[in-house]
Amino acid sequence: MIIMIFKLLGSLGVFLYGMRVMSDGLQKVAGNRMQAILNYMTNNRFLAVMTGFLITALIQSSSATTVMVVSFANASLLSLSQSIGVIMGANIGTTVTTWIVSFFGFKFNITSIALPIIGIGLPFIFSKLSKRRDFGEVLIGFGLLFLGLAFLKESVPDIKNNPEILAFLQNYTDLGFLSFLIFVGVGTILTVIVQSSSAAMAVTVTMAFKGWIDFPTAAAIVLGENIGTTITAFIASIGTNVNARRAARAHMLFNIFGVIWIAFIFRYFLKFVLSLTPWDETIQSNLPLNLSLFHSIFNITNTIIFLPFVSCFTVLVTKLVKSKDRDIFKEYTLTYISTGLQDTAQLNILNAKSEIGKMANVTEKMFKTFLEVFNNPDKKMGDKIEELKEQEELTDRMQEEITKYLLECTKEELSETSVKNVNAMMRIVHELENIGDSCYKLSLLSQRKYNKNLTLHPKAFEEIKDYSELIFQFVDFYKTHLNEHLHKKDLDMALELEDEIDETRNKLRKATSKRLQDGAEVRSELLYLDILKNFEHIGDNSLNIAQALRQIY
């Protein structure tokens, strides 16, 4: 008995490892495509569902997708309603794995397929080209997955030789609705233990195929697995902001509500599913296909039922998950997310991009706050200076956290393009932090002007206003192109902006020198020169950001 248990665990281990290897390869091969899918996603709930479906079908893990959704909601890349749509799509996307396992895993000699696939993938692993290595990784992972499934089938004992197992299960199959609840609970616990609904589904399908459980029992376990898969996202949401916690709770409630409504029509729903099968549903070997069809129809139906009520669902989750004091921003933290089974480095890069966008917004706000202080020379505005100080500390913390986060991404196996993108992103973060420093220095200069009762020359405010408009043009420019490849014509435009900023500085500096020669107040003019110097630094940093964007693909 002990040997049988370890065989089962070993078989499951090979299955899970194969799924991880395949997932890693797929993420590296299709990482940029997944980024494009997310970048083009809008508030359209149907498109959000399609996004969740496609990403889950690509990376073969609904857990990875929902963890990604939680982290993106935490980064404000996805709204709560978008998150719910993606989660619905992920539930449908996870059925693709079930179909692959059921059709290929139980309709063919798996070993005869798995070993040749591994053999084909092996030469690609030793290629000098990263794309070929990634493709080889996909093939080997695919082969290992089905090899693990083959071991799983062999490890599960034949029911004819182990009648005590069937007798044990029969004790719980004739309890009516209680049986349904018991096996839903079994599915939930099984998924929580293996931390993968796909792996739990493979075990369930194998047990059904070998005759351990009948179709209704297996279907109830599958429903429980739908609930169990929400635990991963729930755990990932611990310590995140309120939107991320709401997204995780929405995932859990959506799946639980689905199990609740189907509980009332469970027997009739099973008959409906079997009536749609183009194959003979009474044959034992077709039971995996019956389960796959049930899994797909249930998740599609559940999505169709709740999709029109996404707005109502959003309101419900918002009421259930209240904002707490810790949701008021105090200290910036950015946690690298991993599902434990599938590394999500490519998807974490997207999360980092959204954080860089937030950092750019913070620095822009800092510059606007400085101008507000500067344009009110007769007001002390100490609260604004304190606000700028907090924002400057925030940019320092953001630089540290995002850089550490990106370094975590580099520990995973990334494509060459992704490595270059990460390096460019770290440079952008550094330049944004420098812009934040310059904005804070500008605010201190304004404060010094007020405290020392310094008066600038009559045209100073008009000159600063015109100069700041150039800075805003540059800020708008790099924010518009942030995290995307900058074409040469756009880089030329950035160079022109930088030249214009330098020419303006030179012109104003010459005017300052002339005023000093004519006997102007030295302290006032030196302070004005310091303001011009920091404006120039912001222009230099903005050009550096543009050059870094040129390296992103």
N, C-alpha and C positions, 0 to 999 in steps of 0.2 A: 504493500500500500504506500509506504514511504517512497519507494523507488518510483512508483507511478506518479506521485505528486511532484517529485523533482523532475521527472521527464516532462510533465505538463508545464512546469515553471521554465524549464530550459527551452522547450518549444516556443512558449510565449515570449521568452527573451529573444530568440532568433527572429521571431515575427516583429517584435517591437524595434529591434535594432535595424532590421531591414527597412521598416517604415521610416525610421529616423534618417538613415542614409539616403533613401529615396527622396525624402522631404528636403533634406539639405541640398541635394543636387537639383531638385526642381526649383527651389528658391533661388539658387544661383543662376540657373538657366533662364528662369522666367521672372527674376527679381525686378528688372526694369519694366516689364510688362505689367506686373502687379502694381508698381508705382504709378504707371500711366492710368491704370484702372481707377486707382484711388484719386489721382489728381483730377480726373474728369468727372468724378462722381458729383452730382448736384443734390439738391433737396428733393428730387423726384424719388418717392418711396419705392417705386418699381425698379428704378435704376439701382437704388441702394440694395434691394433684395438680390438683383442680378450680380452686383459686386460681391456680396457675401457668398453667393453660390460659386462664382468663378474662382475667387481666391481659395475657398475651401477645396474645390475640385482640383486646383493646381497644387496646393501644398498638402492635400490629403489629411487634413486635420481640422476639425471644427473647433477643437480646444485652442489650437494656435490662432485661429481666426478670431475667436471671441476674446482671447487674451489681448490680441492686437487691438480689437475694438475698444476694450477697456482702457488700454494705454493711450489710444488716440483720443478717446473721450476725455481722459485726464489731461491731455495736451491741448484740448479744445480744437483738435483737427476735425472731429466729428461732433455734430450736435446730438442730443439725446434721441431725437426722432430718426436721424440718419443711422445712429448706432443700432436702434431697434430693427430697422430695415435690413441692415447688414447681418444682424444676428439671425433673422428669419431666413435669409438666403443661405447662411452657413448651415442651418439645420437641414436644408434641402441638399446642399453640396456634400454633406457627409454621407448621404446615401449612395454617392458615386462609389465610394470605397466598398460599401456593402455589395453592390452589383459586381464589382471587379472580383471580390473574394468569392462570391456565390457562383458566378458564371465560370471564371477560369479555375478557381480553386477546387471546385467539386464536379466539373464537367470534363476535365482533362486529367491526364497523368501529370500531376504538378511537378514532380521531380524531373520528368522529361522536358518540361518547359523551363523550370528554374535554373538548372545547371547550365544549359546552353546560353541562356540570357546572361548569366554571370560570366561565362566564357567569352561572350561577345564584348561585354563591358570591360573586361580585364585589360586588353591592350590600350583602351582609351585612357585608363588611369595613369599610364606611364607616358602619355603624350606631353610634349612641351607646351602645347596650347591649352590654356585654362578652360576654354569652352568645351574642348574634347574631354578633358578630365571631368568636368561637371557632368557631361552627358554619360560618361562611363560610370560615374557615381550613381546616376539615376538608374541605369541598367542593373548594376550590382545590387543596389538597394531593392529594386523590383524583384530580382531573383531571390535574394535573401528573405524577402517578405513571404514569397510563395513557398520557399523551402521551409520556413518556420511553420507555415500553414500545413505543409505535408507532414512535418514532425508532429504537429498538434493532432492531426487526424490519426496518426499511428499511435500516439500516446494515450488517446482516449480509448479505453478498453471496449471490446465488443459487448454489447448489452446482453447477448445470449449467454456469454460466459460469466456475466456479472449480474444476475437477476436481483441481487440485494439492492443494487443502486436504483433500479426501476421501482422496486417495492418502496424504497425510501421516498422517492418522488411522488408515488401514487398516494402517499399519506396526505399530500397537500393539493392534489389536483381535483378533488371532488368536494371542495368546501364552498363552491359557488363564488360569490363576490369576494369572500375572504381569500380564496385562492388567487384571484386577480391581484389583490393588494399585496399578498405575500411575494408573488413573483415580480411585481413591480419593484418591491423593496430589494429583492435579490439582484435585479438588474442595476439598481441604483448603487448598491454596495459594491458590486463587481466593478463598475466603472470607476468608482472612487478609489478602489484598491489599485487597479492597473493604470489609472489616470489617462485613459484613452477610450473613447466610445468605440473607435474603430477596432481596437484590440478586444474589447468586451464583446463587440458584435461578432468578431471572428470566433471567439470561444462559444458564444450562443449558437451560431450557425453550425459549428462543428458538433456540438451536443445534439442539436436537432437532427443533423445528418446521420449521426451514429445511433439515433433512436433513444437517447436518454430522455428527451422531452418531446411532447407533441406540439403541433402548430400553435394552438391557443396559449400554451405555457410559454413557448419561445417568444410569441408576440408580446405578451405581458412583460417579459424580461427586457425586450427591446424598448418598450415604453419607459421602463425604469432606467435604462441606459441613457435615454434622452434627458432624464432628470439628473442623473449622476454626472453627465458631462458639463453641467452648469457649475459644478463645484470648483473646477479649475479657474474659471473666470472670477468666481466669487472670492477665491483666495487671492488672486492677482489684484483685486480691487481694494484689499485691506491697506489702509494708509494713503489711499489716493484721494482726489478731491470728490466733491459731491456728485459731479456729472459722471465720473467713472463708476462710482458705487451704484448710481442709478442705472447705468447701462448693464452692470453685472446683475442687479436685481431684476431688471427687465427680462434678461435672458432666462433667469430662473423661473419667474412668474409665467412667462410665455410657454415654457415647456411644461410646467405644472398644470396650467390651465388647459393645455392640450390633452394631457392625461385625464383630467377631470371630465371634460366633455365626452371623450371617447369611452370612458368607463360606463356610461349609461347605455351606450349602443355597441359595446364591444363585440358581442357575439354576431350581431347583424353586420357590423363593419367587416368582420372576418369573412363572412359569407359573401359580402359585396366584393371584397378583394379577390377571393377565389373564383368568383364568377368572371373576372376580367383576365384570368390567366390564359395565354394562348397554348400553354403546355398542360399535360395531365397533372393536376394538382394533387391527385391521390397517391402518386408514386413517391416513395420515401426520398429518392435521390433528388427530386424536384423541390423538396422542402426549403432548401436555402433560397431558391428563386422566389418561392411563396413569401418568405420573410423579407426579401429585398423589395418585392412589390408592395408589401404591407408598409414597410418602413418609408418608402418613397411617397405612397399615396397619403399616408398619415401626415407627413411633414408638409406636403404640398397643400393638403386640405386645411391643416392648421394655419398655414400662412395665408391662404385665401380668406379664411374666416376672420383673422385678426388684422389683416393688412388695411382694410378700410377704417379701422379704429386705432391706427397708430397714434393719432393726436390724443384720443381719449386715454390710451395706454400710457402715453407720456405724462399726462396729467396725474394719472393714478400713481405711477412710480414716483413722481415728484412729491406727491402728498405722503407716500409711504416712507421715502428716504428724505428726511429733513436736513437742511443745512445745519452744521454744527460750528462752534467757535473755531475749530481747527481749520474750517474751510475758508476763513478769512486769512488771506495770505500773510504769513509771517516769515517763513524761511523756505527758500526755494530748494527743492530736491527733485532729482530725476533718477528713477530706478530702472535699471536695465531689466527688461522682461524676457523670461524664457519659460516655455511651457514645461520644461523638464524632459519632454520626449523629443520635440522638434525645436531646434534652435531657430529663432526668428530674427536673425541678424539683419537680413534685408528689410524686414518690416520695421525693425527698430531704427534703422536709418531713416525711414520715413517719419518716425516719431521725432527723431532729432531734428529733421528739417522743419517740422512744425514749431519746435522749441526755438530754433534760430529765427523763425518768423516772429515769434513773440518777443524775442530779444531785440529785433530790429524795431518793433513797435515801441518798446520801452525807451530806446535811445532817441527815437523821433519825439516821443512825449517829453523827454528830458530837454531837448532843444527848444521845444515850444514853451516849456515852463521857464527856461532861462530868458527867452524873449519877453515873457509876461513880466518877469522881475525887472528886466532891463528897461522896459517901456513904462515902468511905474517908479521913476526915480525918487518921488516924494514919499513913497510908502516903504515901511521897513520890510514887510513881507518875509518875516523870519520863518513862518510856517511853510512857505514855498521853498526856501533854502533847505529846510529840514526834509521836505519831501524829496528834493533833488539828491540830498545825501543818502536817503534810504534807497532811492532808485539806483544811485551809483554803486551802493553796496550790493544791490540786487544784481546788477550787471556783472560785478565781480563773481558773485556766487553762481550766476548762470554760466559764465565762462568756465568756471571750475567744474561744475556738474556736467555740462554738455560735453566738455572735452573728455572727462572721465568716461562718460557714456559712449562717446565715439570710439575711445580706446578699447572699451569692452567689445564693441562691434568688430574691431580689427582682430580680436582673439579668435573669432569664428573664421571659417573658410569662406572668404569673399572672392568674387570675381575681380579681375584687375581693374575694371571700370569702377566698381564699388569702392575699392581701396583708394583710387585717385579721388573719387567723390568725397570720401571721408576726410582725406588730407586737405582738400580744398575747403570743406566745411569747417575744419578746425582753424584754418587761417581766417575765414570769415568771422568766426566767433571771436577770435583775437582782435580783429579790426573793430568789431562792434563794441567790444569792451573799451578799446581806446577812445572811440567816439563818446561813450558814456563818461569816461574820465575828462575829456575835453569839455563836455557840457557842464560837468560839475565845477571844473575850474572857472568856466565862464560865469557861473552863478556866484562863486566866491569873489570874482572881480567886481561883479555888480554890487555885492554886499560891501566890499571894501569902498567902493565909490560912495555908497550911502553913509557908511560909518565915518569916513574921512571927510564927508561933505565936499567931494570933488565935483567939479562942473566940467563937462566935456564941451568941446567947441560947438557952435550953433548947428552945424550940419551933421553932427555925429549920429543922431537918431535916424535921420533920413538915409545916411550912408549904411548904417547897420541894417536898416530895413531892406535896402536893395541887395546888400551882400547876403543877408539871410535867405532871400528868395532864391539865390543861386544855390545855397546849401540845400534848401528844400527840394529844388529840382533834382539835385544829385541823390538825395535820400529817396525821393519818389522813384527815381530811375532804378536804383539797386533793389528797392523793395518790390518793384514791378517784376524784376527779372530774378528775384531771389530763388535759389535752389534749382535753377534751370540753366542749361547751356547758353552762354552769351555768344552770339554771332559776332563776326569781326566788325560789321557795320555798327553794331551796338557798342562794341568796345571803343571804336573810333568816336562815337558820340560821347562816351564817358571821358575820353581824353580831351575832347573839345571843352567839356564842362570844367575839367580840372585846369586847363589852360586859362579859361575865363576867370576862374576863381583866383589863380595866381596873378593874372594881369590886374584884377581888381585890387588884390592885396598890395601889389607893387605901386599902383596909382595912389592908394590911400596912404601907404607908407611914405611916399614922396611928399604928399600933402602935409603929413605929420612933421616931417623933417623941416619943411618950409615954415610951419607954424612955430616950431621950436626956435628956429633961427630968428623969427620975428618977435621972440620973447614970450611965447605962450607958457602956460603953467606946466612945468615939467612933469609933476606927478600925474596930472590928468592925461597928458599925452602919452606917457609911458604905459599907463593903464590901458589906454586906447590901443596902443601897439600890441599889448598882451592879448586883448580881445581879438585883434586881427590875426595874431599868430595861432590862436586856438581855432579860429574859423578855417585857416589854411590847413591845420592838422586834420580837421574833420573832412576837408576835401581830399587830402592825401589818403586817409583811411578809406574813404568812399571809392577812390580809384583802385586801391588794393583789393577791395571787395569785388569790384567789377572784373579785375584781372583773375581773381580766384574763381569767379563764376564762369569765366572763359574755360576753366579746366574741368568743369562739371559736365557730365554727359548722362 
